Each structure stands twice: as C-alpha cells, then as structure tokens.
Amino acid sequence: MSDPSTASLLGTPHLEPPSETEMPDAAPPDAQPQEKPRGLLGDAWHDLRRNPLFWISATLIVLFVVMAAWPSLFTSGDPVNGALSRSRLGPSGEGWFGYDLQGRDVYARTIYGARASIVVALLSTIGTLLFGGALGIITGYRGGWADSLLSRVADVFFGLPFMLGALVILTTFNGADRDNSEFKIISMVIITLVVLSWPVVMRLMRSSVLATKEADYVLAARALGASTSRIILKHLLPNCLAPLLIYATIMVGSFIGAEATLSFLGIGLKQPVVSWGISISEGERYVRVSPHMVFFPCAFLVTAVVSFVMLGEAIREALDPKLR
C-alpha cells in the first residue's frame, strides 16, 4: 500500500499562476464607488430634495423667518405711528398696502407683525415639545403609578376646550384692566398655548417610547448595565423624534393661527404689540369700505400657516416608510 501523502503529492498537478491575459479585468479608474447605505434621516433628506412641496414651503418659511428677524430689510415705514390725514387710504405708490384707521402704514404693520406671530408660535412649540416630551418619556419608560397619574391629568386637559381654557387664563392674567408690558403679554400667550397643548405631545411621545423600549438594542443596553439616562438619551430619544418632528412642524402653523384667533377676539396679543391678529381685529369693522386693512394681514397669515403645514406634510411623507 502506498503512502497517501506521497501519492497525493505525486498525483496533484502543478498549478501555474495565471498570466496577465487571464487575469480578470480590473475596475476602470473612473468607476463610481458604491453608495454607502443611508440611515433614516439620510433617506428622508434624499426624498425631501426631490419633493417640490418641500422647497416651496421651506423657501416661504425662510422668508417669514428673515422678515421676523430683520423687518427693516423689507420696509422703512413706522408700524406704530401714523397720520390721521391718511386714515383708510387705499394702496398707492406711497403705501403699497394702504393705511389703516389711524393712518398707519399697513405694509409696515404687516411686515413687523410677522415677528410677534412667529416668535409666539416657535417658543410655544419648543415649550410644548420640551414639557410634553419629558412627561411622555417618563410615562412611557417608567410606567406604573407615574403613567396612571400623568395620563389622568392629561385626560383632564383633553376634556377642556381650547378656546374656553384660553379665555379663562388670558382674561384672568391678561385682561383689559391690566397694564402689562409687551414682554409680559407675549409671555402669557406662550404659557397659555403650552399649558393647553402639552397632552398631545405627551401621548405621542409615550406611544413612541412604548413601541421602542422593548426593542432588542434597548434590551441589550439594559442587560449590559447601561443607566436609565443613557438608555433614554442614546437609544429611546433618537428613535422617537420622527413623529415629534412632523407634529412640531405642523404645530408651528397651528400656533400662528391660534395666536391670531386669540388676538382677534381681544384676549391674546394687545397694543403696543404688532401682530397679524391685531391688524385683522382692527380692520374687520371696515372690511366693506376698506378691505385692504384686512386682506393683506390675512394673506400673510394664511400663507405662513399653509407653509408650515405643507412642510410638515412633506416631512411626514419622507419619514413614513408606508408612504414611500
């Protein structure tokens, strides 16, 4: 019997290295590298860039933000002082949007009115997200008696009509008999919007946390001894922000409309604050004889609200896998 190792060595042919002609073709130098896989935000941004609705709404929002931050770039008129000799004059070369009852430039008041409306909406949205989001994380992650208690408190606020609650709060602390400063007037409206809107954000965050906290990566982090704060900040919060981002964008537009409604009813922003709601409230009695006093503030108000709603819809389509 022959040695198997020797037989195998003798029976195995010698392999020559392949020649250059037999080598597989190398990749051309100008070949495009393979695209790296994108995450959720990367896919969302890729979809948003191809959505014209996003670019239209984003352009309008940037315009309104710049208008609120630097109104002097758009007008040199005085939004507060006017001349009675120009009372209710229509649009002309001197006053593009005409003049109101007190002879003030409607164009200047419309431009400067963007500041109060957008500031109130943005700060109210931030406050609602921080307060409602924090409570939603507590109720969703901890559960138990904290979840039951905060959920019942949220039910009480859900049962309170928005306009009735705003009427009670603002009439009590910002009534006509109170001589509040401009800062205090704006602060009271912001606090009112936050107090009446946080339960929606709390429930939205709570449902997202409940759906995420049982995921494998959260369970693995908990098994490895990660602290509660690390689990919340590193794992839960980043994966729960998508629905909040969508709702926050729409909420800014809703708060702009809510502020204008409260100011129109006389319980929101008041003089010396300049806002779209105040301009509409002052001109609604003369809408038949001087429609320009109402038309232009209403046009800016509707455009701002629709812009934020369109942006929220575009973001929702980009972040929701079911709509792709």
VEXLUMFI-148507 format. One record per residue (C-alpha): residue in one letter; x, y, z. Coordinates in pm, whole numbers, plus 50000, padded with zeros to 5 digits. Each point is the difference from the previous one (the first is absolute). Example, Ala and Ser with C-alpha at 12.3 -4.5 7.8 and 13.67 -1.06 7.14 Angstrom:
2
A512304955050780;S501375034449934;
This chain:
324
M500005000050000;S501415033449901;D500375029950225;P496905021849950;S501945031750060;T502594991049734;A497324988949753;S498085031950048;L503125020449943;L500904980349686;G496474999949864;T499365036950046;P500925020749696;H502125031050044;L497885031349973;E501515029049810;P499065035250099;P497605015949752;S501535022149738;E499185036449960;T497694991849709;E498034976050217;M499635024450290;P496505013850044;D499535035349876;A500705025750267;A497455026650076;P500485030849782;P501535029650179;D496935022049938;A497544974850146;Q497605014950253;P500394986650355;Q497064981850147;E497625022650190;K500124995450374;P496784988650163;R497965028850140;G498245001650332;L496485012250071;L500935036849986;G502144994649692;D497114983349817;A497665027650114;W502305027449872;H500444981149670;D496214999549956;L499525036050112;R502445013249741;R497834985749725;N496745013650142;P499045034349857;L497535004650285;F502915000250242;W501965026649812;I496985022849959;S499014998250366;A503615002550123;T500625030949787;L496895017250134;I500894990950359;V503535013549963;L498525032049858;F497675003850298;V502794992750248;V502245026249841;M497075023949998;A499454994250371;A503685003450089;W500865030149782;P496805018449899;S502005031149912;L501314981449694;F496505000349852;T498665033950107;S501115033050148;G496495010150107;D498785005250355;P497594972650111;V498905018350317;N499555036949916;G497815014149723;A498275031349874;L496215003450019;S500065018549667;R500754966349835;S497254981250184;R498734970049799;L501685010649676;G500304971849749;P503174985149851;S502165024349807;G503595006649905;E500735014650344;G498184973150196;W500034966849815;F497374984450226;G498205032350089;Y499445014850345;D497884989750297;L497515019850207;Q502725019150185;G501985007249684;R502694973850065;D501694982249712;V498324966049957;Y503054986549815;A502335009150288;R497584985450255;T499694968149796;I503774996049977;Y500595007350368;G497024978350096;A501894969149887;R502395003650294;A497454996250280;S498034972649825;I503034978449915;V501755005850334;V496884989550190;A499544969349779;L503634988550017;L500415005050377;S496654983550068;T501014970249786;I503374996650175;G498395002450344;T497324974649910;L502564975449863;L502285002850302;F497264997650262;G497754974849828;G502924979649867;A501624996950344;L496754988350155;G499454975749712;I503414984050056;I499324996550373;T496574984449953;G501104977149717;Y503264987550151;R499144998750368;G496364990049981;G498264991050326;W498425026750217;A501815028549819;D498434989149671;S496544997250154;L500185033550179;L501355020449708;S497624983249755;R497025009950214;V501275035850023;A500385000549622;D496424987549965;V498805030050202;F501775024149763;F498714980849700;G496455005050122;L500505037650032;P499085018949678;F502945020149870;M498185033049955;L498274997450338;G503264992750178;A501815028249819;L497135023950081;V500174991950371;I503815002050027;L500525031249792;T497035018850144;T501294993350349;F503645009249945;N499865021849688;G496655017550024;A499155034349865;D500375015150348;R503664989350023;D502765022449869;N502504973149905;S503245006149813;E500644986149653;F502224972450142;K497394989350253;I497214999849741;I501984977349769;S501094977850291;M496414994950116;V498874989349653;I502934975749970;I499334984850343;T496324996149915;L500744981749675;V502474976750175;V497644992350288;L497154990949766;S502074980249743;W502484978250192;P497714969150040;V500124992849626;V503814999549997;M500084979450318;R497794972949852;L501925000249673;M503334995650178;R498564974250238;S498764978049715;S503385002649824;V501894990550317;L497694970450066;A500664987249647;T503785005150026;K500964989950353;E499504962749927;A502305000649697;D503024977050001;Y502595027850018;V498275015350304;L499794966450174;A503664993649921;A501035033950140;R498014993150316;A501584965450034;L503485015249968;G499275022750294;A499365033049820;S498485026950219;T496485012949950;S501205033749878;R502304983949742;I497234977349872;I497645029649965;L502485023949838;K501914975449781;H497334975049898;L496435011050069;L500095037249920;P501694998049656;N497574973049888;C496915018650126;L500695034049846;A498554993349653;P496295003050094;L500795029950225;L501835017649718;I497014995949771;Y497535011850262;A502205029350105;T500135013949647;I496234998749968;M499615013650353;V501905032049914;G497425007849733;S497184991450239;F501405023150267;I500285028849750;G496304995849926;A499154995950371;E501885032050093;A498195019249725;T496654986450119;L500635009850362;S501215034649897;F496975004549775;L497724992250294;G501845025750216;I501454975450252;G503354992849835;L502665024749897;K499125036550056;Q501455034149937;P502845010049987;V500744965949842;V499674999049621;S498654967249859;W497874987549716;G497134991350234;I499885035250142;S500015015349651;I497134977449893;S498065008250316;E500415037549946;G498944998549635;E497094975550010;R497455028050069;Y501015017449677;V500394969549779;R497285011849761;V501285035349946;S503754993750053;P500674963349926;H503755006049973;M500195003550379;V499044963350036;F501024984049673;F503795004050021;P500454988550364;C497694970649925;A502004991049688;F503274999350193;L498414980450285;V498504973549773;T503234996749800;A502064994850316;V497624974050142;V499764981049671;S503805000749959;F500614982850332;V497224974949937;M501444991849655;L503474995850150;G498634976450262;E498224979849732;A503194997649795;I501994988450302;R497324974550086;E500164985249650;A503794998050024;L500174984250346;D497054976049970;P501144967849828;K496404991349910;L499745030549774;R503184993449798;
